[in-house]
Amino acid sequence: MSFIRTLKDGKSQVIKDIAFCTLLKGKLPAKNKPIDELISDFDKEVSKVDKTVTKDALNNVHGDWYEWLLAISAWNYCAENKKANLALLTPNISQFDIARLYNDKLYNLIQDLRDKVLKSSSVQLISSNPDFVIIDRKVVNAAIKKIEPITKIDQDAISLIENSFREFSGKCDFDDIHGYVSVKTSFRPDRRLQIPHEGSLMKAIYTCRLPIFSTG
């Protein structure tokens, strides 16, 4: 199956999921292969298939490829280490508000905080979701009875790492989420600002509500 499509304007576009599976030949990459080298190899293979694919077109898929590689590695590490927490890939905030991972009591407190900040200062405590959330192993075990390692890179594997967040909606207490992670393939100015922006807003939620959480 071809992983290049031609758009109406005549430009070539990389179909990111099909390309990912095809370029990896359905197999996990070598553990000692640096990710930047792996993605560079992907780019070279894509260019062999279609020389008209632009650098911008490739940059558009690098982020997803990078996140998928990290998410698969994190999933397999959790599967192979029975006490390990899970670094879970999160979707775009337009698909899912990451605050929904918390139980109803905590989610309502976060919404109350957002509403009060918006009313008092016209600032929205909502940003893009961090790329990963680290969830405590006991919650993982309760939501997913047995984590099987990913051994084949195909559409099912991508679907698994992209949709497993749904299993944790409304199930996390305050201490069940150990942290959030942002990953970037580019450090252009807007990307550099996105990391502290996301971090500051999550920190604000924890800092403002910690006294309430800790005292019950």
C-alpha positions in Angstrom: 0.0 0.0 0.0 1.4 3.4 -1.0 2.0 5.8 1.9 2.0 8.9 -0.4 -1.1 10.7 -1.5 -1.5 13.5 -4.0 -3.5 16.5 -2.8 -5.8 18.6 -4.9 -3.1 21.2 -5.3 -0.8 18.5 -6.8 1.5 18.3 -3.7 2.5 15.0 -2.2 1.5 14.2 1.3 2.9 11.4 3.6 0.2 9.2 5.1 1.8 9.1 8.5 0.4 5.9 10.0 0.8 3.8 6.8 4.3 5.2 6.3 5.3 4.4 9.9 4.3 0.8 9.7 5.7 0.4 6.2 9.1 2.0 7.0 9.5 -0.1 10.1 8.5 -3.2 8.1 6.1 -4.1 10.8 8.9 -4.6 13.3 10.2 -2.9 16.4 13.3 -0.7 15.7 16.6 -1.8 17.1 16.9 -0.7 20.8 20.3 0.9 20.2 19.1 3.0 17.2 18.9 6.7 18.1 15.4 8.1 17.3 16.8 11.0 15.3 18.8 8.6 13.1 15.7 6.4 12.7 13.6 9.4 11.6 16.3 10.6 9.3 16.4 7.1 7.7 12.6 7.3 7.3 13.0 10.6 5.4 15.5 9.1 3.0 13.2 6.2 2.3 10.3 8.5 1.7 12.4 10.6 -0.7 13.3 7.4 -2.6 9.6 6.7 -3.1 8.6 10.3 -4.1 11.3 12.9 -4.6 8.6 15.7 -4.6 7.8 15.3 -0.9 9.0 18.5 0.7 10.8 19.1 3.9 7.6 20.7 5.3 5.6 17.6 4.4 8.1 15.5 6.3 8.2 17.8 9.3 4.4 17.5 9.5 4.7 13.8 10.3 7.9 13.8 12.4 6.0 14.7 15.6 3.6 11.8 15.4 6.4 9.3 14.5 8.5 10.5 17.4 5.6 10.3 19.9 4.6 6.8 18.6 8.1 5.5 19.0 8.3 6.8 22.6 4.8 5.6 23.4 5.6 2.1 22.2 8.8 2.0 24.1 7.0 3.2 27.3 4.2 0.7 26.8 6.7 -2.2 26.4 8.8 -1.1 29.4 5.6 -1.1 31.5 4.7 -4.5 30.2 8.1 -5.9 31.0 8.5 -4.3 34.4 5.6 -5.2 36.7 6.1 -2.3 39.1 6.7 0.4 36.5 4.3 3.3 36.0 3.0 4.0 32.6 3.9 7.0 30.4 0.7 7.2 28.3 0.3 9.1 25.1 -2.4 11.8 25.3 -4.5 13.2 22.4 -5.1 16.8 21.3 -7.1 18.8 23.7 -9.9 19.2 21.1 -10.4 15.4 21.5 -10.0 15.1 25.2 -9.4 17.5 28.2 -6.6 15.8 30.2 -8.3 17.0 33.4 -10.9 14.4 32.6 -8.5 11.7 33.8 -9.2 12.8 37.4 -12.2 11.5 39.3 -15.3 13.6 39.3 -14.5 15.4 42.6 -11.1 16.6 41.4 -12.3 17.4 37.9 -15.0 19.6 39.4 -12.5 21.4 41.6 -10.3 22.0 38.5 -13.3 23.4 36.6 -14.1 25.6 39.6 -10.6 26.9 39.6 -10.7 27.6 35.8 -14.0 29.4 36.2 -12.7 31.6 39.0 -9.5 32.5 37.2 -11.4 33.3 34.1 -13.9 35.5 36.0 -11.2 37.4 38.0 -8.5 37.9 35.4 -9.9 36.9 32.0 -7.2 34.1 31.8 -8.1 30.6 30.7 -6.3 27.8 32.6 -6.6 25.6 29.5 -3.7 24.8 27.2 -2.7 22.1 24.8 -2.4 18.8 26.5 1.1 17.6 27.4 2.2 14.8 25.2 2.4 12.1 27.9 0.9 11.6 31.3 2.6 9.3 33.9 0.0 7.1 35.6 0.5 5.1 38.8 0.9 1.3 38.3 -2.0 0.4 40.6 -4.4 2.4 38.4 -2.9 0.9 35.3 -3.4 -2.6 36.7 -7.0 -1.8 37.6 -7.9 -0.3 34.2 -5.9 -2.8 32.0 -5.9 -6.3 33.5 -2.8 -7.4 31.6 -0.5 -5.2 29.6 0.8 -7.2 26.6 4.0 -6.0 25.0 3.7 -4.6 21.5 5.7 -6.8 19.2 4.3 -5.9 15.8 4.1 -2.4 14.3 0.7 -2.1 12.6 -2.5 -0.1 12.7 -3.6 -2.0 15.8 -0.5 -1.0 17.6 -0.9 2.6 16.8 -4.6 2.5 17.8 -3.6 0.9 21.1 -1.2 3.6 22.1 -3.4 6.4 20.8 -6.6 5.3 22.5 -5.6 3.7 25.8 -6.1 7.0 27.6 -9.8 6.4 27.4 -9.4 3.5 29.9 -8.3 6.0 32.6 -11.0 8.7 32.1 -12.4 9.6 35.6 -10.2 7.0 37.4 -7.3 9.0 38.7 -7.0 10.4 42.2 -4.6 13.3 42.9 -1.6 11.1 43.7 -2.3 8.7 40.8 -0.8 11.0 38.2 3.0 11.3 38.8 3.6 13.9 36.1 3.3 15.1 32.6 5.8 15.1 29.7 6.1 17.3 26.7 8.2 16.1 23.8 9.2 18.1 20.7 11.1 17.4 17.5 11.6 21.1 16.9 12.8 23.9 19.1 11.5 26.8 17.0 10.3 29.7 19.2 6.7 28.6 19.4 7.7 25.1 20.4 10.1 26.3 23.1 7.4 28.4 24.6 4.8 25.6 24.5 6.7 23.5 27.0 6.9 26.0 29.9 3.3 27.2 29.0 1.9 23.7 29.5 4.0 23.1 32.5 3.1 26.4 34.2 -0.7 25.8 33.7 -0.5 22.3 35.1 1.6 23.6 38.0 -0.9 26.3 38.7 -3.7 23.7 39.0 -1.7 21.6 41.4 -0.4 24.6 43.5 -3.7 26.3 43.8 -5.6 23.2 44.8 -3.1 21.3 46.8 -4.3 22.6 50.2 -7.8 21.5 49.4 -6.7 18.1 48.2 -4.4 17.4 51.2 -6.9 18.4 53.8 -9.8 16.5 52.3 
